[in-house]
Amino acid sequence: MGTPYVDGAVVGTNTDMTIWPASLGTTTQDWIGRSKCAGDPYLNANSNVFNIYNSAFTGTQVATLASCVAGRTTSWGTCSTRPKASP
């Protein structure tokens, strides 16, 4: 299942997802905001923070991460309420 979030809130759910990122194997076109297809436009947005974790976060953890970033009181990397991924 895949659940996208925007600013910490669920914006959809796909229960038909059957592939895990690890199933992709070695990849060569790993971009943020760019497609492997030449005709697709680039993402028209800023992406100054990008993290990859080894486990899924709960909805509460996603909301906490979003509030940490939105508050800008501390940086993403040092926010004291930032959840930690489980090993």
N, CA, C and O atoms as a CHARMM CRD file, in Angstrom:
* protein
*
  348
    1    1 MET  N      0.84800  -1.16800   0.00000 PROA 1      0.00000
    2    1 MET  CA     0.00000   0.00000   0.00000 PROA 1      0.00000
    3    1 MET  C      0.89600   1.23300   0.00000 PROA 1      0.00000
    4    1 MET  O      1.94500   1.24700   0.64400 PROA 1      0.00000
    5    2 GLY  N      0.48100   2.25500  -0.71800 PROA 2      0.00000
    6    2 GLY  CA     1.20500   3.51800  -0.74700 PROA 2      0.00000
    7    2 GLY  C      0.30700   4.64900  -0.27900 PROA 2      0.00000
    8    2 GLY  O     -0.85800   4.72900  -0.66900 PROA 2      0.00000
    9    3 THR  N      0.84700   5.51700   0.55200 PROA 3      0.00000
   10    3 THR  CA     0.09000   6.64700   1.06800 PROA 3      0.00000
   11    3 THR  C      0.90700   7.91900   0.92900 PROA 3      0.00000
   12    3 THR  O      1.87300   8.11200   1.66700 PROA 3      0.00000
   13    4 PRO  N      0.53600   8.79300  -0.00700 PROA 4      0.00000
   14    4 PRO  CA     1.24100  10.07000  -0.12900 PROA 4      0.00000
   15    4 PRO  C      0.70500  11.09200   0.87600 PROA 4      0.00000
   16    4 PRO  O     -0.47600  11.09100   1.22400 PROA 4      0.00000
   17    5 TYR  N      1.60400  11.95900   1.32800 PROA 5      0.00000
   18    5 TYR  CA     1.25800  13.01700   2.29000 PROA 5      0.00000
   19    5 TYR  C      1.66900  14.36400   1.71600 PROA 5      0.00000
   20    5 TYR  O      2.65600  14.46000   0.98800 PROA 5      0.00000
   21    6 VAL  N      0.91200  15.39600   2.04300 PROA 6      0.00000
   22    6 VAL  CA     1.27800  16.78000   1.73600 PROA 6      0.00000
   23    6 VAL  C      1.17200  17.55900   3.03400 PROA 6      0.00000
   24    6 VAL  O      0.10200  17.62900   3.63800 PROA 6      0.00000
   25    7 ASP  N      2.27200  18.14100   3.45800 PROA 7      0.00000
   26    7 ASP  CA     2.32600  18.89000   4.71600 PROA 7      0.00000
   27    7 ASP  C      1.81000  18.06400   5.90000 PROA 7      0.00000
   28    7 ASP  O      1.15900  18.59800   6.79900 PROA 7      0.00000
   29    8 GLY  N      2.10100  16.78100   5.89400 PROA 8      0.00000
   30    8 GLY  CA     1.75000  15.91600   7.01200 PROA 8      0.00000
   31    8 GLY  C      0.35800  15.32500   6.96200 PROA 8      0.00000
   32    8 GLY  O     -0.00700  14.55300   7.84800 PROA 8      0.00000
   33    9 ALA  N     -0.43600  15.66200   5.94800 PROA 9      0.00000
   34    9 ALA  CA    -1.80400  15.14000   5.84300 PROA 9      0.00000
   35    9 ALA  C     -1.90400  14.15800   4.68400 PROA 9      0.00000
   36    9 ALA  O     -1.34800  14.39200   3.61100 PROA 9      0.00000
   37   10 VAL  N     -2.62000  13.05400   4.90800 PROA 10     0.00000
   38   10 VAL  CA    -2.83900  12.04700   3.86400 PROA 10     0.00000
   39   10 VAL  C     -3.64100  12.67500   2.72500 PROA 10     0.00000
   40   10 VAL  O     -4.65800  13.32600   2.96200 PROA 10     0.00000
   41   11 VAL  N     -3.18200  12.47900   1.49300 PROA 11     0.00000
   42   11 VAL  CA    -3.90800  12.98700   0.33800 PROA 11     0.00000
   43   11 VAL  C     -4.39200  11.86400  -0.58300 PROA 11     0.00000
   44   11 VAL  O     -4.95500  12.13300  -1.64400 PROA 11     0.00000
   45   12 GLY  N     -4.18000  10.63900  -0.19200 PROA 12     0.00000
   46   12 GLY  CA    -4.64200   9.50400  -0.98100 PROA 12     0.00000
   47   12 GLY  C     -4.06800   8.21100  -0.44500 PROA 12     0.00000
   48   12 GLY  O     -3.20700   8.21400   0.43400 PROA 12     0.00000
   49   13 THR  N     -4.55400   7.10700  -0.98300 PROA 13     0.00000
   50   13 THR  CA    -4.03200   5.79200  -0.62200 PROA 13     0.00000
   51   13 THR  C     -4.17600   4.87400  -1.82400 PROA 13     0.00000
   52   13 THR  O     -5.21900   4.85800  -2.47800 PROA 13     0.00000
   53   14 ASN  N     -3.14500   4.12000  -2.11000 PROA 14     0.00000
   54   14 ASN  CA    -3.18000   3.14700  -3.19100 PROA 14     0.00000
   55   14 ASN  C     -2.98000   1.77200  -2.57900 PROA 14     0.00000
   56   14 ASN  O     -1.87000   1.42100  -2.17700 PROA 14     0.00000
   57   15 THR  N     -4.04300   0.99900  -2.50900 PROA 15     0.00000
   58   15 THR  CA    -3.97300  -0.33600  -1.91100 PROA 15     0.00000
   59   15 THR  C     -3.52500  -1.39200  -2.91800 PROA 15     0.00000
   60   15 THR  O     -3.34500  -2.55400  -2.55700 PROA 15     0.00000
   61   16 ASP  N     -3.34200  -0.99600  -4.18000 PROA 16     0.00000
   62   16 ASP  CA    -2.95400  -1.95500  -5.21600 PROA 16     0.00000
   63   16 ASP  C     -1.45000  -2.02300  -5.46200 PROA 16     0.00000
   64   16 ASP  O     -1.00600  -2.74500  -6.35500 PROA 16     0.00000
   65   17 MET  N     -0.66600  -1.29000  -4.69200 PROA 17     0.00000
   66   17 MET  CA     0.78300  -1.32800  -4.89800 PROA 17     0.00000
   67   17 MET  C      1.33100  -2.69100  -4.47500 PROA 17     0.00000
   68   17 MET  O      1.03700  -3.19100  -3.38900 PROA 17     0.00000
   69   18 THR  N      2.12500  -3.26600  -5.34900 PROA 18     0.00000
   70   18 THR  CA     2.65700  -4.59900  -5.06200 PROA 18     0.00000
   71   18 THR  C      4.17800  -4.66000  -5.13700 PROA 18     0.00000
   72   18 THR  O      4.75700  -5.73200  -4.96200 PROA 18     0.00000
   73   19 ILE  N      4.83300  -3.53400  -5.39400 PROA 19     0.00000
   74   19 ILE  CA     6.28300  -3.53800  -5.52400 PROA 19     0.00000
   75   19 ILE  C      6.90700  -2.75700  -4.37400 PROA 19     0.00000
   76   19 ILE  O      6.37600  -1.74100  -3.92500 PROA 19     0.00000
   77   20 TRP  N      8.03100  -3.25200  -3.91700 PROA 20     0.00000
   78   20 TRP  CA     8.80100  -2.57300  -2.87900 PROA 20     0.00000
   79   20 TRP  C      9.99900  -1.92600  -3.54100 PROA 20     0.00000
   80   20 TRP  O     10.48100  -2.44000  -4.55100 PROA 20     0.00000
   81   21 PRO  N     10.50300  -0.81200  -3.01300 PROA 21     0.00000
   82   21 PRO  CA    11.68700  -0.18900  -3.61400 PROA 21     0.00000
   83   21 PRO  C     12.85900  -1.16300  -3.77700 PROA 21     0.00000
   84   21 PRO  O     13.58800  -1.09300  -4.76600 PROA 21     0.00000
   85   22 ALA  N     13.03800  -2.05700  -2.82700 PROA 22     0.00000
   86   22 ALA  CA    14.13700  -3.02700  -2.92100 PROA 22     0.00000
   87   22 ALA  C     13.96400  -3.94900  -4.12400 PROA 22     0.00000
   88   22 ALA  O     14.94200  -4.51300  -4.61400 PROA 22     0.00000
   89   23 SER  N     12.74000  -4.10600  -4.60100 PROA 23     0.00000
   90   23 SER  CA    12.48100  -4.97200  -5.75200 PROA 23     0.00000
   91   23 SER  C     12.98200  -4.36300  -7.05500 PROA 23     0.00000
   92   23 SER  O     13.06400  -5.05900  -8.06700 PROA 23     0.00000
   93   24 LEU  N     13.31600  -3.08100  -7.04500 PROA 24     0.00000
   94   24 LEU  CA    13.76800  -2.40900  -8.25900 PROA 24     0.00000
   95   24 LEU  C     15.18400  -2.80200  -8.65200 PROA 24     0.00000
   96   24 LEU  O     15.58000  -2.63900  -9.80600 PROA 24     0.00000
   97   25 GLY  N     15.94800  -3.31900  -7.69300 PROA 25     0.00000
   98   25 GLY  CA    17.33000  -3.68200  -7.99100 PROA 25     0.00000
   99   25 GLY  C     18.18600  -2.44600  -8.19500 PROA 25     0.00000
  100   25 GLY  O     17.89300  -1.38900  -7.63700 PROA 25     0.00000
  101   26 THR  N     19.23700  -2.56900  -8.98500 PROA 26     0.00000
  102   26 THR  CA    20.11700  -1.43900  -9.27400 PROA 26     0.00000
  103   26 THR  C     19.43400  -0.52600 -10.27500 PROA 26     0.00000
  104   26 THR  O     18.96500  -0.97200 -11.32300 PROA 26     0.00000
  105   27 THR  N     19.38200   0.75300  -9.94400 PROA 27     0.00000
  106   27 THR  CA    18.76000   1.72300 -10.84500 PROA 27     0.00000
  107   27 THR  C     19.79800   2.74000 -11.30900 PROA 27     0.00000
  108   27 THR  O     20.78900   2.98300 -10.62000 PROA 27     0.00000
  109   28 THR  N     19.56700   3.33100 -12.47900 PROA 28     0.00000
  110   28 THR  CA    20.53700   4.27000 -13.05400 PROA 28     0.00000
  111   28 THR  C     19.95500   5.65600 -13.30200 PROA 28     0.00000
  112   28 THR  O     20.69200   6.56800 -13.67600 PROA 28     0.00000
  113   29 GLN  N     18.66800   5.83300 -13.10600 PROA 29     0.00000
  114   29 GLN  CA    18.03300   7.11500 -13.37300 PROA 29     0.00000
  115   29 GLN  C     17.31500   7.58700 -12.10900 PROA 29     0.00000
  116   29 GLN  O     16.08600   7.62200 -12.05500 PROA 29     0.00000
  117   30 ASP  N     18.08700   7.94200 -11.11600 PROA 30     0.00000
  118   30 ASP  CA    17.56000   8.28700  -9.80300 PROA 30     0.00000
  119   30 ASP  C     17.58400   9.79600  -9.59600 PROA 30     0.00000
  120   30 ASP  O     18.55000  10.34700  -9.06700 PROA 30     0.00000
  121   31 TRP  N     16.52400  10.44800 -10.01400 PROA 31     0.00000
  122   31 TRP  CA    16.43000  11.90000  -9.91500 PROA 31     0.00000
  123   31 TRP  C     15.26500  12.29300  -9.02200 PROA 31     0.00000
  124   31 TRP  O     14.33100  11.51800  -8.81800 PROA 31     0.00000
  125   32 ILE  N     15.33500  13.50100  -8.49800 PROA 32     0.00000
  126   32 ILE  CA    14.20800  14.09800  -7.78800 PROA 32     0.00000
  127   32 ILE  C     13.69500  15.21900  -8.67400 PROA 32     0.00000
  128   32 ILE  O     14.43300  16.15200  -8.99000 PROA 32     0.00000
  129   33 GLY  N     12.43900  15.13300  -9.07400 PROA 33     0.00000
  130   33 GLY  CA    11.84200  16.19000  -9.88500 PROA 33     0.00000
  131   33 GLY  C     12.12500  16.09100 -11.36500 PROA 33     0.00000
  132   33 GLY  O     11.93200  17.05900 -12.10000 PROA 33     0.00000
  133   34 ARG  N     12.58300  14.93000 -11.81400 PROA 34     0.00000
  134   34 ARG  CA    12.88100  14.72600 -13.22600 PROA 34     0.00000
  135   34 ARG  C     12.41700  13.33500 -13.62500 PROA 34     0.00000
  136   34 ARG  O     12.51500  12.39400 -12.83700 PROA 34     0.00000
  137   35 SER  N     11.91800  13.20200 -14.82800 PROA 35     0.00000
  138   35 SER  CA    11.43900  11.92800 -15.33500 PROA 35     0.00000
  139   35 SER  C     12.50700  11.26000 -16.18500 PROA 35     0.00000
  140   35 SER  O     13.41600  11.92200 -16.68600 PROA 35     0.00000
  141   36 LYS  N     12.39700   9.96300 -16.34400 PROA 36     0.00000
  142   36 LYS  CA    13.30800   9.28200 -17.26500 PROA 36     0.00000
  143   36 LYS  C     12.89300   9.53100 -18.71400 PROA 36     0.00000
  144   36 LYS  O     13.66400   9.26600 -19.63600 PROA 36     0.00000
  145   37 CYS  N     11.68800  10.03500 -18.91500 PROA 37     0.00000
  146   37 CYS  CA    11.17200  10.31500 -20.25900 PROA 37     0.00000
  147   37 CYS  C     11.50600  11.75200 -20.64700 PROA 37     0.00000
  148   37 CYS  O     11.16700  12.68700 -19.92100 PROA 37     0.00000
  149   38 ALA  N     12.16700  11.93100 -21.78700 PROA 38     0.00000
  150   38 ALA  CA    12.66200  13.23900 -22.21200 PROA 38     0.00000
  151   38 ALA  C     11.55500  14.28300 -22.38200 PROA 38     0.00000
  152   38 ALA  O     11.81000  15.47000 -22.18000 PROA 38     0.00000
  153   39 GLY  N     10.35800  13.88500 -22.73900 PROA 39     0.00000
  154   39 GLY  CA     9.28300  14.83600 -22.99000 PROA 39     0.00000
  155   39 GLY  C      8.57600  15.35000 -21.74900 PROA 39     0.00000
  156   39 GLY  O      7.79400  16.29600 -21.83300 PROA 39     0.00000
  157   40 ASP  N      8.83400  14.74700 -20.60700 PROA 40     0.00000
  158   40 ASP  CA     8.16600  15.16900 -19.36700 PROA 40     0.00000
  159   40 ASP  C      8.81300  16.43600 -18.80700 PROA 40     0.00000
  160   40 ASP  O     10.03400  16.58500 -18.85700 PROA 40     0.00000
  161   41 PRO  N      7.98700  17.35500 -18.27100 PROA 41     0.00000
  162   41 PRO  CA     8.57700  18.56300 -17.67500 PROA 41     0.00000
  163   41 PRO  C      9.23500  18.25000 -16.33900 PROA 41     0.00000
  164   41 PRO  O      8.90700  17.26000 -15.68500 PROA 41     0.00000
  165   42 TYR  N     10.16800  19.10800 -15.94600 PROA 42     0.00000
  166   42 TYR  CA    10.78900  18.99200 -14.62900 PROA 42     0.00000
  167   42 TYR  C      9.79300  19.44400 -13.57100 PROA 42     0.00000
  168   42 TYR  O      8.86100  20.18800 -13.87500 PROA 42     0.00000
  169   43 LEU  N      9.97700  19.00900 -12.35200 PROA 43     0.00000
  170   43 LEU  CA     9.16900  19.45100 -11.23200 PROA 43     0.00000
  171   43 LEU  C      9.36100  20.94900 -11.03200 PROA 43     0.00000
  172   43 LEU  O     10.49000  21.43500 -10.97000 PROA 43     0.00000
  173   44 ASN  N      8.26000  21.67200 -10.93200 PROA 44     0.00000
  174   44 ASN  CA     8.32700  23.12100 -10.72600 PROA 44     0.00000
  175   44 ASN  C      8.13300  23.39200  -9.23700 PROA 44     0.00000
  176   44 ASN  O      7.07600  23.86800  -8.82200 PROA 44     0.00000
  177   45 ALA  N      9.14200  23.09400  -8.44600 PROA 45     0.00000
  178   45 ALA  CA     9.06300  23.23900  -6.98800 PROA 45     0.00000
  179   45 ALA  C     10.47000  23.24400  -6.42100 PROA 45     0.00000
  180   45 ALA  O     11.44300  22.97000  -7.12400 PROA 45     0.00000
  181   46 ASN  N     10.55900  23.55800  -5.15000 PROA 46     0.00000
  182   46 ASN  CA    11.83300  23.48300  -4.44400 PROA 46     0.00000
  183   46 ASN  C     11.89800  22.19300  -3.65400 PROA 46     0.00000
  184   46 ASN  O     10.91200  21.78100  -3.04300 PROA 46     0.00000
  185   47 SER  N     13.03000  21.56900  -3.66600 PROA 47     0.00000
  186   47 SER  CA    13.24200  20.36100  -2.88800 PROA 47     0.00000
  187   47 SER  C     14.61100  20.46600  -2.23700 PROA 47     0.00000
  188   47 SER  O     15.60000  19.95200  -2.76000 PROA 47     0.00000
  189   48 ASN  N     14.65900  21.14000  -1.08400 PROA 48     0.00000
  190   48 ASN  CA    15.95100  21.34700  -0.45300 PROA 48     0.00000
  191   48 ASN  C     16.26500  20.33800   0.64300 PROA 48     0.00000
  192   48 ASN  O     17.36100  20.34600   1.20100 PROA 48     0.00000
  193   49 VAL  N     15.30900  19.47000   0.95100 PROA 49     0.00000
  194   49 VAL  CA    15.55200  18.41700   1.93900 PROA 49     0.00000
  195   49 VAL  C     14.96400  17.12400   1.39000 PROA 49     0.00000
  196   49 VAL  O     13.80300  17.07700   0.98400 PROA 49     0.00000
  197   50 PHE  N     15.77400  16.09000   1.38400 PROA 50     0.00000
  198   50 PHE  CA    15.30100  14.79100   0.92200 PROA 50     0.00000
  199   50 PHE  C     16.00000  13.72400   1.74200 PROA 50     0.00000
  200   50 PHE  O     17.22900  13.67400   1.78500 PROA 50     0.00000
  201   51 ASN  N     15.22500  12.87400   2.38900 PROA 51     0.00000
  202   51 ASN  CA    15.79300  11.79800   3.20300 PROA 51     0.00000
  203   51 ASN  C     15.21100  10.46700   2.75500 PROA 51     0.00000
  204   51 ASN  O     14.06400  10.39300   2.31300 PROA 51     0.00000
  205   52 ILE  N     16.00000   9.43500   2.87300 PROA 52     0.00000
  206   52 ILE  CA    15.54100   8.07000   2.61000 PROA 52     0.00000
  207   52 ILE  C     15.69500   7.29200   3.90700 PROA 52     0.00000
  208   52 ILE  O     16.75000   7.31500   4.54000 PROA 52     0.00000
  209   53 TYR  N     14.64000   6.61000   4.28700 PROA 53     0.00000
  210   53 TYR  CA    14.65100   5.83000   5.52500 PROA 53     0.00000
  211   53 TYR  C     14.50200   4.34900   5.19200 PROA 53     0.00000
  212   53 TYR  O     14.04100   3.99100   4.10800 PROA 53     0.00000
  213   54 ASN  N     14.89000   3.50500   6.11800 PROA 54     0.00000
  214   54 ASN  CA    14.83800   2.06200   5.87000 PROA 54     0.00000
  215   54 ASN  C     13.55400   1.41600   6.38600 PROA 54     0.00000
  216   54 ASN  O     13.45100   0.19000   6.43800 PROA 54     0.00000
  217   55 SER  N     12.58900   2.23000   6.76200 PROA 55     0.00000
  218   55 SER  CA    11.29700   1.69100   7.21100 PROA 55     0.00000
  219   55 SER  C     10.23100   2.74200   6.99400 PROA 55     0.00000
  220   55 SER  O     10.53100   3.91700   6.78300 PROA 55     0.00000
  221   56 ALA  N      8.99100   2.31100   7.04900 PROA 56     0.00000
  222   56 ALA  CA     7.87300   3.24100   6.88500 PROA 56     0.00000
  223   56 ALA  C      7.57700   3.95400   8.19300 PROA 56     0.00000
  224   56 ALA  O      7.74600   3.38600   9.27200 PROA 56     0.00000
  225   57 PHE  N      7.13600   5.20100   8.09000 PROA 57     0.00000
  226   57 PHE  CA     6.69800   5.95000   9.26400 PROA 57     0.00000
  227   57 PHE  C      5.18800   5.82500   9.41700 PROA 57     0.00000
  228   57 PHE  O      4.46700   5.60000   8.44400 PROA 57     0.00000
  229   58 THR  N      4.73300   5.97100  10.62600 PROA 58     0.00000
  230   58 THR  CA     3.29100   6.01800  10.88000 PROA 58     0.00000
  231   58 THR  C      2.77500   7.39500  10.45500 PROA 58     0.00000
  232   58 THR  O      3.56300   8.31000  10.22000 PROA 58     0.00000
  233   59 GLY  N      1.46800   7.53800  10.35800 PROA 59     0.00000
  234   59 GLY  CA     0.88100   8.83100  10.04600 PROA 59     0.00000
  235   59 GLY  C      1.26400   9.88800  11.06900 PROA 59     0.00000
  236   59 GLY  O      1.49100  11.04300  10.71000 PROA 59     0.00000
  237   60 THR  N      1.33800   9.51000  12.32500 PROA 60     0.00000
  238   60 THR  CA     1.72800  10.44300  13.38500 PROA 60     0.00000
  239   60 THR  C      3.16600  10.90500  13.19400 PROA 60     0.00000
  240   60 THR  O      3.46900  12.08500  13.37200 PROA 60     0.00000
  241   61 GLN  N      4.04600   9.98800  12.83600 PROA 61     0.00000
  242   61 GLN  CA     5.43700  10.35400  12.60500 PROA 61     0.00000
  243   61 GLN  C      5.57000  11.29100  11.40200 PROA 61     0.00000
  244   61 GLN  O      6.36100  12.23300  11.43700 PROA 61     0.00000
  245   62 VAL  N      4.80700  11.03900  10.34700 PROA 62     0.00000
  246   62 VAL  CA     4.83900  11.91100   9.17100 PROA 62     0.00000
  247   62 VAL  C      4.37400  13.30900   9.54900 PROA 62     0.00000
  248   62 VAL  O      4.98700  14.29900   9.15100 PROA 62     0.00000
  249   63 ALA  N      3.28900  13.39500  10.31800 PROA 63     0.00000
  250   63 ALA  CA     2.77300  14.69600  10.75600 PROA 63     0.00000
  251   63 ALA  C      3.80500  15.42800  11.61300 PROA 63     0.00000
  252   63 ALA  O      3.95700  16.64400  11.50100 PROA 63     0.00000
  253   64 THR  N      4.51100  14.69200  12.46400 PROA 64     0.00000
  254   64 THR  CA     5.54400  15.30300  13.30400 PROA 64     0.00000
  255   64 THR  C      6.67600  15.84600  12.44500 PROA 64     0.00000
  256   64 THR  O      7.15400  16.95600  12.67900 PROA 64     0.00000
  257   65 LEU  N      7.10900  15.07600  11.45700 PROA 65     0.00000
  258   65 LEU  CA     8.15100  15.54700  10.55000 PROA 65     0.00000
  259   65 LEU  C      7.70100  16.80100   9.81400 PROA 65     0.00000
  260   65 LEU  O      8.46300  17.75800   9.68100 PROA 65     0.00000
  261   66 ALA  N      6.46200  16.79000   9.33800 PROA 66     0.00000
  262   66 ALA  CA     5.94800  17.94500   8.59600 PROA 66     0.00000
  263   66 ALA  C      5.88300  19.18100   9.47900 PROA 66     0.00000
  264   66 ALA  O      6.20700  20.28000   9.02800 PROA 66     0.00000
  265   67 SER  N      5.46900  19.01800  10.72800 PROA 67     0.00000
  266   67 SER  CA     5.37600  20.18000  11.61400 PROA 67     0.00000
  267   67 SER  C      6.76600  20.68900  11.98900 PROA 67     0.00000
  268   67 SER  O      6.95700  21.88900  12.18600 PROA 67     0.00000
  269   68 CYS  N      7.71300  19.80000  12.08400 PROA 68     0.00000
  270   68 CYS  CA     9.09100  20.19300  12.38000 PROA 68     0.00000
  271   68 CYS  C      9.63300  21.05000  11.25200 PROA 68     0.00000
  272   68 CYS  O     10.26100  22.07800  11.50700 PROA 68     0.00000
  273   69 VAL  N      9.40400  20.65100  10.02500 PROA 69     0.00000
  274   69 VAL  CA     9.88700  21.39500   8.86900 PROA 69     0.00000
  275   69 VAL  C      9.10900  22.69100   8.70600 PROA 69     0.00000
  276   69 VAL  O      9.70000  23.74100   8.45700 PROA 69     0.00000
  277   70 ALA  N      7.78200  22.62500   8.84400 PROA 70     0.00000
  278   70 ALA  CA     6.95200  23.80900   8.63300 PROA 70     0.00000
  279   70 ALA  C      7.23500  24.88800   9.66200 PROA 70     0.00000
  280   70 ALA  O      7.17800  26.07700   9.34700 PROA 70     0.00000
  281   71 GLY  N      7.54400  24.48500  10.90000 PROA 71     0.00000
  282   71 GLY  CA     7.79700  25.44800  11.95300 PROA 71     0.00000
  283   71 GLY  C      9.07600  26.22100  11.75800 PROA 71     0.00000
  284   71 GLY  O      9.18300  27.35700  12.22000 PROA 71     0.00000
  285   72 ARG  N     10.05000  25.63800  11.08600 PROA 72     0.00000
  286   72 ARG  CA    11.33000  26.26500  10.81300 PROA 72     0.00000
  287   72 ARG  C     12.01400  26.81300  12.06200 PROA 72     0.00000
  288   72 ARG  O     12.90300  27.65900  11.96500 PROA 72     0.00000
  289   73 THR  N     11.59700  26.32900  13.24200 PROA 73     0.00000
  290   73 THR  CA    12.25800  26.79000  14.45500 PROA 73     0.00000
  291   73 THR  C     13.61200  26.13400  14.60800 PROA 73     0.00000
  292   73 THR  O     14.51700  26.69300  15.22600 PROA 73     0.00000
  293   74 THR  N     13.74900  24.94500  14.04300 PROA 74     0.00000
  294   74 THR  CA    15.04100  24.26500  14.00200 PROA 74     0.00000
  295   74 THR  C     15.15400  23.62600  12.63000 PROA 74     0.00000
  296   74 THR  O     14.16100  23.54500  11.90700 PROA 74     0.00000
  297   75 SER  N     16.30600  23.18500  12.26800 PROA 75     0.00000
  298   75 SER  CA    16.45700  22.54600  10.96500 PROA 75     0.00000
  299   75 SER  C     15.89600  21.13200  11.01000 PROA 75     0.00000
  300   75 SER  O     15.73100  20.55000  12.08200 PROA 75     0.00000
  301   76 TRP  N     15.61400  20.60500   9.87100 PROA 76     0.00000
  302   76 TRP  CA    15.06700  19.24700   9.75200 PROA 76     0.00000
  303   76 TRP  C     15.94200  18.24900  10.49700 PROA 76     0.00000
  304   76 TRP  O     15.43300  17.37500  11.19800 PROA 76     0.00000
  305   77 GLY  N     17.22900  18.37500  10.34900 PROA 77     0.00000
  306   77 GLY  CA    18.14900  17.40400  10.91900 PROA 77     0.00000
  307   77 GLY  C     18.29900  17.48700  12.42600 PROA 77     0.00000
  308   77 GLY  O     18.78900  16.53800  13.03900 PROA 77     0.00000
  309   78 THR  N     17.89300  18.58900  13.04500 PROA 78     0.00000
  310   78 THR  CA    18.09300  18.72400  14.48200 PROA 78     0.00000
  311   78 THR  C     16.78700  18.90700  15.25500 PROA 78     0.00000
  312   78 THR  O     16.81900  19.13700  16.46400 PROA 78     0.00000
  313   79 CYS  N     15.66900  18.81200  14.59400 PROA 79     0.00000
  314   79 CYS  CA    14.38600  18.98700  15.27600 PROA 79     0.00000
  315   79 CYS  C     14.26100  17.93700  16.38300 PROA 79     0.00000
  316   79 CYS  O     14.38500  16.74100  16.11800 PROA 79     0.00000
  317   80 SER  N     14.01800  18.37300  17.60900 PROA 80     0.00000
  318   80 SER  CA    14.01700  17.45500  18.74700 PROA 80     0.00000
  319   80 SER  C     12.86100  16.47700  18.71100 PROA 80     0.00000
  320   80 SER  O     12.91800  15.43800  19.37000 PROA 80     0.00000
  321   81 THR  N     11.80000  16.78200  17.95100 PROA 81     0.00000
  322   81 THR  CA    10.65200  15.87700  17.88900 PROA 81     0.00000
  323   81 THR  C     10.70400  14.95400  16.67100 PROA 81     0.00000
  324   81 THR  O      9.78500  14.17100  16.43300 PROA 81     0.00000
  325   82 ARG  N     11.78000  15.05600  15.91400 PROA 82     0.00000
  326   82 ARG  CA    11.90300  14.24700  14.69700 PROA 82     0.00000
  327   82 ARG  C     11.91700  12.77000  15.02400 PROA 82     0.00000
  328   82 ARG  O     12.75700  12.32200  15.80500 PROA 82     0.00000
  329   83 PRO  N     10.98800  11.98500  14.43400 PROA 83     0.00000
  330   83 PRO  CA    10.98600  10.54000  14.68900 PROA 83     0.00000
  331   83 PRO  C     12.19900   9.86500  14.07100 PROA 83     0.00000
  332   83 PRO  O     12.76900  10.35100  13.09400 PROA 83     0.00000
  333   84 LYS  N     12.57100   8.77600  14.63600 PROA 84     0.00000
  334   84 LYS  CA    13.69100   7.98400  14.12800 PROA 84     0.00000
  335   84 LYS  C     13.14800   6.73800  13.45500 PROA 84     0.00000
  336   84 LYS  O     12.21100   6.11500  13.95400 PROA 84     0.00000
  337   85 ALA  N     13.72500   6.37900  12.34100 PROA 85     0.00000
  338   85 ALA  CA    13.34000   5.14500  11.66700 PROA 85     0.00000
  339   85 ALA  C     13.81500   3.95200  12.48800 PROA 85     0.00000
  340   85 ALA  O     14.88000   3.98700  13.10400 PROA 85     0.00000
  341   86 SER  N     13.01800   2.91600  12.48300 PROA 86     0.00000
  342   86 SER  CA    13.44600   1.71500  13.20000 PROA 86     0.00000
  343   86 SER  C     14.42700   0.93100  12.34300 PROA 86     0.00000
  344   86 SER  O     14.30300   0.90800  11.11900 PROA 86     0.00000
  345   87 PRO  N     15.40700   0.28700  12.98200 PROA 87     0.00000
  346   87 PRO  CA    16.42000  -0.45200  12.19800 PROA 87     0.00000
  347   87 PRO  C     15.85600  -1.66400  11.52200 PROA 87     0.00000
  348   87 PRO  O     16.58200  -2.38000  10.83300 PROA 87     0.00000
